[in-house]
Amino acid sequence: MTKRGLQYFTLSEIEPRVWFMLTGCNFHCKGCFRPARDEGGTKLTAEETLERMEQACLNYYGKVPTEAMITGGEPTLDKEYLLSLVMGLKERGFDRIVLMTNGYALGEDETYVTELEEAGLTEAHVDVKAFSEDLHRWYTGKSNKPVLRAIEKLNASGIKLLVQTVYMPGIVDDAEIEKIAQFLASVNRDIGYRINPFAPIFAYERVTRRPTLEEMERAFRVASKYLPNAIISRSCYREYPTPPPQKTWITVYPDLTVKRRGMEDQKEDRLSWLSEVKSRESVVKDWQKEEWDFSLR
């Protein structure tokens, strides 16, 4: 059986749910902020991952929850592993299984979406980085054609779909978001679409600045002309129903070591990651210039 790198599980203190943080990614986004995009973690089979998840949840909640979020990195890199993981969650009584993905592999493989639905996947959150092919290649290193095909395939399935885009001033702004919204509306105008603000502090490359509230609101107005279910991050004033942001969360590592972490821990993880490619001093200076707003994520 194939193995994937597991960085850690995250358990919510608000209500029982579990996140799987898998390592490795097929995109190299210039503005990426996730250390999990690189290889690492503990290599486990899907069954080993599920067994440790069960034990972690039983130790903390006293039960296994019914909601799981599979993220990374990019969870779709190993099809056999992901299908086994989703099937195992369904067999354990999970009734909400959410995949967070860049969509690339789902569009390349003709049967991937169908097999995920049959395995028990209930929801997919797909990041559309850009609609323009040249811009997408520049930012991610890959074509966006498979991503757009994935949107069409997911829309035609029984899997609930949410599409997300990061607003990056001067790169992915109103004009690009309008193109994305027009494409989504041509597929299904009821698709949920969320616009998130770019946070430059922990970006692998500081390709642009954080957008202003006015820019985010303008992007919302542009997108909502085509999509009635468009929303923007709750860090701006236009909110949508969602649990309040967590101040701390429970991290369980693959060896079942448990740590309650907060924003300072998050900051230190990302500083350590970026310090591998930049001087730590320059990264810390960037941090000090702009306070990290954890509610953005």
N, C-alpha and C positions, 0 to 999 in steps of 0.2 A: 504493500500500500504506500501511496505517496505521502510525503510530509511537507508541512508548511511551518515557517517560523512564527511562533506566537510570542509577541512582546509582553502582553499581560491581558487580564480581564479587568473590566471596570464594572463596579456594582453601584447602583444608584442608592442614595440615602433618602430619596423622595418616595419612591415606590419600587417594588422588586422588578428589576430588569438587569440584563447583563449585556455588556459590549465585548466583542472579540476583536482585539487589535492584532491583525496579521501584518507581517513585514514583507517588504519588497513591492516594487511598482514598475509597470511598463512605460509610464510617462516620466519625464524629467522636467516637470513644471518649474519655470524660473522662479516663481514666487511661492513655491511650496513651503509649508510651515510644519510639516509632520516628519519627525525623525523616523517614523515607521516606513517611510518610502524606501529606505535603504534595507539591505538584507540584515538579518540578525535575529535576536530572540532565540527561543528554544524550539528545535525541530520536533514536531509531533505529528502523528497520524490524526485523522479526524476523530477516530474513536478515543484516542488518548486525550485529545483536546476536550472532547465532551465529558470524559470521566473526570478530568480536573475541574472543568466548569461546574459539574454537579457537586463535587466535594466543596468547592469554594462557596457556592450558593447555600448549600446545606449548613456549612460552618457559620455563615453570616446571617442568612435569612431564616434558617431552620426549615427551608423548603426550596424547591426548584421553581423559579418564576415561570411565567408564560410569555415573556417578551424578550426577544434577543435582537441585537444590532450587530451586524458583521461588517467591520470596517478595516482600515489599514492606513498606509499601504494600499494595495489593490487586491481585494479578496478573490477576484476572478482568475488569477494567474494559473491556478491548478484546478481544472474542471472536476476531476475525480474527487479531489479533497473537498471542494466546496459543495458538490452534490451530496457527498457523504455527510458533511457537517449539517446541511439543511435537513436531510432525511432524518438524521439522528435527533435533531431538535424537535422535529414534528413527532417522532416516536415518543419523545419524552414529554409531550403535552404542550409544547409551545404553540400558541395560536396566533402570535404576531412575530414574524421573522422578517427582518428588514435588512436588505443588502445595500451598502453604500459603495458606489462604484463609479469609475470613469466611463464605463459602458463599452470600452473598445472591444474586449473579447466577446461580449454579448452580440455585437454587430458582426464580428468576423465569423463566428461559428453559427451556422444556420440553425442548429438545434438547441443551442445553449439555453435560450429563454424558455423554450417548451420544457426542457428537462428540469430546469429550476422550478417551474410552476408545478410540474408533476411531483417533484421532491418535497414541495410544501412551502416554497417561498411565497410570502404574502404581499411584500412591498419592496420597491426598489427606489432609491434616491440616486439619480444620475447627475453627475457634474458635466455640464456643457461649458467648456472653457471658452470657446469662441465659435462663431458660425463661419467666419471667413477661413478658408482652407490655409492660406499662407500664414495668417496670424496664428492659427491653431498649431501649425507645424513649428513656427518660431517659438511659441511658448512651451509646447509639450514635447516636441521632437517627433510627433506622430500626426497622421492625417485625422481629420474629424469625421470622415465618411462612415467608418464603422460605428462611431458614437451616434450619429444621426440615424443610422439603420437600427441601432439598438433601441432608440426612442420609439421608432415605428413598431418594432417587434413587441416591445413591452406594452405599448398602447393596445395592440391587438390581442394581448394575452389577458388573463384574469388577475394579473399582478398589479396592485395599485402603484401608480407612478407619480413621483415628485421629481422635477428637474430643478437644478440649482446652478447659478452662475455667480462668480465673484466679480463685482464692479471694480475695475481698475482704471482710474482716471487716465485718459489719454491713450489707453490700450483697449480695454473692453468697457466702453462707456455707452452713452445713449444710443448711438448709431448701431453699434454691434448688438446691444441688447434688443433693439427693435428688430433686427434681422432674426435673432433667436426667437423672439416672441412670434414673429410672422411665421416662421417655420413650425413652431409648436402648434399654432392655431390652425395651420394647414393639415396637421395630423389630427388634432382634437382640441378644440378651443377650451375644453374643460380640464385640460392637464394642469396640475398644480405647478406653479413656477415661483421659486424663491430667489431673490437677489440679495447676496451677502456682500458686505464691504471688505475690501482688501485691507489686511492688517500688515503693514510693512516691517514691524519690529523684528519678528522672527522669520521673515521670509528668507529663503535660501539666497535670493537676489532681491534687493530693494528696487524692483523695476519701476515703481511709481509710489505715490503717496496714498494715505488713507483718504477716501472720498468724504466730502462734506455731507451734512444732513440734507442740504438743499439738492445736491447731486443725486443722493439716494432717492429722495422724494420725486425728483424729475424722472429718474429711471423707472420708478414705480408707475408714474402716470403714462409713460411711453408703453410699458409692457401691458398695462391694464386696458389699453385701447384694443388689444387683441385677445387678452386672456383674463377672464373675470376672476380667476383664482390666483392672480399674481399677488405676492406679498414681499415685504422686505424685512430684513433682520430686526428682531425685537430691540436691538440696541438703538434703533431709531424710534421715533415716536409712533409710527404706525405698527401696531403689534397684531399678532394673531394668537388664537388660543394655544397656549403651550405652558408646561409647568415652569415655575420660577427658576432662574438660573441657580445651579448648585454652587455653594461656597467651598465645599469639600466633596470628595468622592472617595470610594474605596477601590484601591488598586490591589489586585491579587496577581502575583507573579506565577509563572508556570510551576515553580516549586512549592506553591501555595503559601508563600510568605505574604503577609497582608500589611498594607500601609494606607493610612488615611492621608490623602494628599490634597493640597490646595493650590492656589495660584502661584505661590512661591516655588512649590515643587515643579509645577508646569514650566515656570520660567527657567528653573535650573536645568531641567531636561533639555530644553530647547537651546539654552546657552551652551551646554556641553556639546550638543549635536553640531551647532554652527561653528563652535570653536575648533572643530576638526578641519574646517576649510577656510576659516578666517581667524584673525587674532581675537582672543577672548576680550581683550581691552576694547577693540572697536565695537564688538557686539554689545558689551556692557554700556558703552557710551550711547549707542543707539537706543538701548533700553531706557536709559535715564532721560533721554530727550522726550519720550512719549510714554505715558503710563499705559500699560497693557490693560485693555478693557475686556475681561474674560467673558462678559455677556455677549460679545461678538460671536463667540463660538459656542 
